[in-house]
Amino acid sequence: MKKFILNADDFGKSQDNNRAVLNGCSSGFIKSASLMANGAAFESAVNEIIPECQHLSVGIHLNIIEGKSLTRCKFLTDRECVFDKNYIYLIKNSSNPEFLKEVEKEFRAQIEKILSVTKADHIDSHCHTHAITPIFKIVCKLAKEYGIPYVRTQYEEFYVVPQLKYILNYKFAINILKIILLNLYTFKNRKILKDFGLKTNNYLVGVGYTGMMDEKTLEYGLKTLSDEDNIIVEALIHPCSYLRSINDSHATEFKLTQNKILEDNIYRMGYEITNHKV
């Protein structure tokens, strides 16, 4: 049996993200979403959306890259407690014990804020920051401590959608580098998961076509894995229900959640569309 999880990242970031989760859950095939503790629309997500989505699997979308921190973090934020560091900075400082203490303190605060208002069954992060191996160890430690059984890993099989608008897109070249880096991290991180007795996905879809995710890139990604059995494939999207422009990628990602033909094709490929609760 192949299991497929379509996960909405950035839940709680804005009202538009929240509406996308609500509509994706009620009229589409979103069954899982990752909640951002420091998101501007966190309270709305908790009080207005989650109660309307009884079967939604809620996760923790750890964030040390955007918005305001919940704790004071001299290594991670500016004087206004706004996160202002990039991914390269996080990698460079990931061997610094003081830096890692701040990361753990902030992650702990975010986890506890979410668990104080709802149950959570998986952990991932904004911009894959938890993939960095020393940070990943912290996340696994906290997941075990707080009884959260599932932590996302980022191994993605390389695949090509045979259309020029995807291949000749500058984003695709950048995303190939992301795949290489995240796959290397995943090889290391899976051993850590095993040591902590935690669950994870076998494959991820959505890194190679970040900023270009639509029904075609998702379907091709799943077809790449169609010969495998007993796997869990997670696809990450950042759906937004407000169409700001005709080229808005997050609005496109929302539309794929409403695509009944795509949903049917996923079933035809032998996948069960499910969530992290199983």
C-alpha positions as CSV (number, residue, x, y, z in Angstrom):
1,M,0.0,0.0,0.0
2,K,1.2,3.4,-1.0
3,K,0.1,6.3,1.3
4,F,0.0,9.9,0.1
5,I,-0.2,12.9,2.4
6,L,-0.9,16.3,0.9
7,N,0.2,18.8,3.7
8,A,-0.5,22.5,3.8
9,D,2.4,24.3,5.3
10,D,2.1,27.9,6.6
11,F,-1.2,27.2,8.3
12,G,-1.8,30.3,10.6
13,K,0.5,32.6,8.6
14,S,-2.4,34.6,7.2
15,Q,-6.1,34.6,6.9
16,D,-5.7,33.6,3.2
17,N,-3.6,30.6,4.2
18,N,-6.3,29.7,6.8
19,R,-9.1,29.9,4.3
20,A,-7.2,27.7,1.9
21,V,-6.9,25.1,4.6
22,L,-10.6,25.3,5.4
23,N,-11.6,25.0,1.8
24,G,-9.0,22.4,1.0
25,C,-10.3,20.3,3.9
26,S,-14.0,20.7,3.2
27,S,-14.1,20.6,-0.6
28,G,-10.7,19.3,-1.6
29,F,-8.3,16.6,-0.5
30,I,-6.2,18.3,2.1
31,K,-6.1,16.1,5.2
32,S,-3.1,17.6,6.9
33,A,-1.8,21.0,7.8
34,S,1.2,22.4,9.7
35,L,0.4,25.3,12.1
36,M,2.8,28.2,12.5
37,A,2.9,29.2,16.2
38,N,4.2,32.8,15.4
39,G,1.9,33.3,12.5
40,A,-0.2,36.5,12.3
41,A,-3.4,34.4,11.9
42,F,-2.6,31.8,14.6
43,E,-5.6,32.6,16.8
44,S,-8.0,32.4,13.8
45,A,-6.5,29.1,12.8
46,V,-7.1,27.6,16.2
47,N,-10.5,29.2,17.0
48,E,-12.2,29.3,13.5
49,I,-10.6,26.7,11.2
50,I,-9.6,23.7,13.3
51,P,-13.0,23.3,14.9
52,E,-14.5,23.2,11.4
53,C,-12.0,20.5,10.2
54,Q,-12.5,17.7,12.7
55,H,-10.5,15.2,10.7
56,L,-7.6,17.4,9.9
57,S,-4.2,16.2,11.0
58,V,-2.5,19.2,12.7
59,G,1.3,19.5,12.8
60,I,3.8,22.0,14.1
61,H,5.5,24.2,11.5
62,L,8.6,25.3,13.4
63,N,9.8,28.7,12.3
64,I,13.1,30.5,13.0
65,I,13.4,32.2,9.6
66,E,10.4,34.6,9.4
67,G,8.2,36.8,11.7
68,K,8.6,37.4,15.4
69,S,10.1,35.0,17.9
70,L,8.3,33.8,21.0
71,T,11.5,34.0,23.1
72,R,14.5,36.3,23.1
73,C,17.1,35.0,20.7
74,K,20.2,37.1,20.2
75,F,21.6,34.6,17.6
76,L,18.4,34.5,15.5
77,T,16.6,37.9,15.6
78,D,17.2,41.6,15.5
79,R,16.5,44.0,18.4
80,E,12.8,43.8,17.7
81,C,12.8,40.0,18.1
82,V,12.2,39.6,14.4
83,F,13.9,36.6,12.7
84,D,16.5,38.0,10.3
85,K,18.9,35.2,9.6
86,N,19.1,33.1,6.4
87,Y,19.7,29.4,5.8
88,I,23.4,29.7,5.2
89,Y,23.7,31.5,8.6
90,L,21.9,28.7,10.3
91,I,24.2,26.1,8.8
92,K,27.3,28.0,9.7
93,N,26.2,28.4,13.4
94,S,24.8,24.9,13.8
95,S,27.9,23.7,15.6
96,N,27.7,26.5,18.2
97,P,26.3,25.2,21.5
98,E,24.9,28.6,22.5
99,F,23.1,29.0,19.2
100,L,21.6,25.5,19.5
101,K,20.4,26.3,23.0
102,E,18.5,29.3,21.6
103,V,17.0,27.2,18.9
104,E,15.8,24.6,21.4
105,K,14.3,27.3,23.6
106,E,12.4,28.8,20.7
107,F,11.3,25.5,19.3
108,R,10.1,24.4,22.8
109,A,8.0,27.6,23.1
110,Q,6.4,27.1,19.7
111,I,5.6,23.5,20.4
112,E,4.1,24.3,23.8
113,K,2.0,27.1,22.4
114,I,0.4,24.8,19.8
115,L,0.0,21.9,22.2
116,S,-1.8,24.2,24.7
117,V,-4.6,24.7,22.2
118,T,-4.7,21.6,20.0
119,K,-3.3,18.1,19.5
120,A,-0.4,17.7,17.1
121,D,0.9,14.6,15.4
122,H,3.7,15.7,13.2
123,I,6.6,18.3,13.0
124,D,8.1,20.0,10.1
125,S,9.6,23.5,9.6
126,H,9.5,26.7,7.6
127,C,12.1,26.6,4.7
128,H,13.3,23.1,5.9
129,T,15.4,24.6,8.7
130,H,15.0,21.5,10.8
131,A,16.8,19.4,8.2
132,I,20.1,20.8,9.3
133,T,21.4,17.8,11.2
134,P,22.3,19.4,14.6
135,I,18.9,21.2,14.6
136,F,17.2,17.9,13.5
137,K,18.6,16.2,16.6
138,I,16.9,18.9,18.7
139,V,13.6,18.5,16.9
140,C,13.7,14.7,17.4
141,K,14.5,15.2,21.1
142,L,11.5,17.5,21.5
143,A,9.2,15.3,19.4
144,K,10.0,12.3,21.7
145,E,9.6,14.5,24.8
146,Y,6.2,15.9,23.8
147,G,4.9,12.6,22.3
148,I,4.7,13.8,18.7
149,P,5.4,10.6,16.6
150,Y,6.2,11.9,13.1
151,V,9.0,14.2,11.9
152,R,9.3,15.2,8.2
153,T,12.4,14.3,6.2
154,Q,13.2,15.7,2.8
155,Y,14.4,12.9,0.5
156,E,13.1,13.6,-3.0
157,E,13.6,11.5,-6.1
158,F,14.8,13.7,-8.9
159,Y,12.3,13.9,-11.8
160,V,11.6,16.2,-14.8
161,V,8.3,17.4,-16.0
162,P,8.8,17.4,-19.8
163,Q,7.6,20.9,-20.6
164,L,9.8,23.9,-21.3
165,K,8.0,26.2,-18.8
166,Y,9.3,24.0,-16.0
167,I,12.7,23.0,-17.3
168,L,13.8,26.5,-18.4
169,N,12.6,28.1,-15.3
170,Y,15.4,29.6,-13.2
171,K,13.7,28.2,-10.1
172,F,14.2,24.7,-11.3
173,A,18.0,25.1,-11.3
174,I,18.0,26.5,-7.8
175,N,15.7,23.8,-6.6
176,I,18.1,21.1,-7.9
177,L,20.7,22.4,-5.5
178,K,18.1,22.2,-2.7
179,I,17.3,18.6,-3.5
180,I,21.0,17.7,-3.3
181,L,21.5,19.4,0.0
182,L,18.3,18.1,1.6
183,N,18.9,14.5,0.4
184,L,22.3,14.6,2.0
185,Y,20.8,15.8,5.3
186,T,18.1,13.1,5.1
187,F,20.7,10.3,4.8
188,K,22.2,11.5,8.1
189,N,18.9,12.3,9.8
190,R,17.2,9.0,9.3
191,K,19.6,7.3,11.7
192,I,18.7,10.0,14.3
193,L,15.0,9.2,13.8
194,K,15.7,5.5,14.3
195,D,17.5,6.2,17.5
196,F,14.6,8.2,18.8
197,G,12.0,5.7,17.5
198,L,10.1,8.3,15.5
199,K,8.2,7.9,12.2
200,T,8.8,9.8,8.9
201,N,7.9,9.8,5.3
202,N,9.9,7.8,2.8
203,Y,9.7,10.5,0.1
204,L,8.9,14.1,-0.2
205,V,7.4,15.8,-3.3
206,G,7.6,19.6,-3.6
207,V,11.3,20.6,-3.3
208,G,12.3,20.3,-6.9
209,Y,9.3,22.4,-8.0
210,T,9.1,24.9,-5.2
211,G,7.3,27.9,-6.6
212,M,6.0,25.9,-9.5
213,M,3.8,23.3,-7.7
214,D,0.7,22.5,-9.6
215,E,-1.3,19.4,-10.7
216,K,1.3,18.4,-13.3
217,T,4.4,18.7,-11.1
218,L,2.6,16.8,-8.3
219,E,1.3,14.0,-10.6
220,Y,4.7,13.5,-12.2
221,G,6.4,13.3,-8.8
222,L,4.0,10.6,-7.7
223,K,4.4,8.7,-11.0
224,T,8.1,8.6,-10.4
225,L,7.4,6.4,-7.3
226,S,4.6,4.3,-8.8
227,D,6.6,1.0,-8.8
228,E,7.3,1.2,-5.1
229,D,5.1,-0.4,-2.4
230,N,4.7,0.2,1.4
231,I,5.8,3.8,1.2
232,I,4.6,7.1,2.6
233,V,4.9,10.0,0.2
234,E,4.4,13.5,1.5
235,A,3.8,16.5,-0.7
236,L,4.2,20.0,0.7
237,I,2.3,22.9,-0.6
238,H,1.6,26.5,0.6
239,P,-2.0,27.1,-0.5
240,C,-3.4,30.6,-0.4
241,S,-7.0,31.2,-1.3
242,Y,-6.6,34.8,-2.4
243,L,-5.6,35.2,-6.1
244,R,-3.3,38.2,-5.9
245,S,-2.1,37.8,-9.5
246,I,-2.5,35.4,-12.4
247,N,1.0,33.9,-11.7
248,D,0.6,33.6,-7.9
249,S,2.1,30.2,-7.1
250,H,0.4,29.8,-3.8
251,A,-3.0,30.4,-5.4
252,T,-2.1,27.7,-8.0
253,E,-1.2,25.3,-5.1
254,F,-4.7,26.0,-3.6
255,K,-6.4,25.2,-6.9
256,L,-4.7,21.8,-7.2
257,T,-6.4,20.8,-3.8
258,Q,-9.7,21.3,-5.6
259,N,-8.8,19.3,-8.7
260,K,-11.0,16.2,-8.7
261,I,-9.4,14.7,-11.8
262,L,-6.0,14.9,-10.0
263,E,-7.5,13.4,-6.9
264,D,-8.9,10.5,-8.9
265,N,-5.5,10.0,-10.8
266,I,-3.7,9.7,-7.4
267,Y,-6.1,6.9,-6.4
268,R,-5.6,5.3,-9.8
269,M,-1.8,5.2,-9.2
270,G,-2.5,3.1,-6.1
271,Y,-2.1,5.7,-3.4
272,E,-4.4,6.1,-0.4
273,I,-4.8,9.8,0.4
274,T,-4.4,10.0,4.1
275,N,-2.8,12.0,6.9
276,H,-0.3,11.7,9.8
277,K,-2.9,10.3,12.2
278,V,-2.4,6.8,10.8
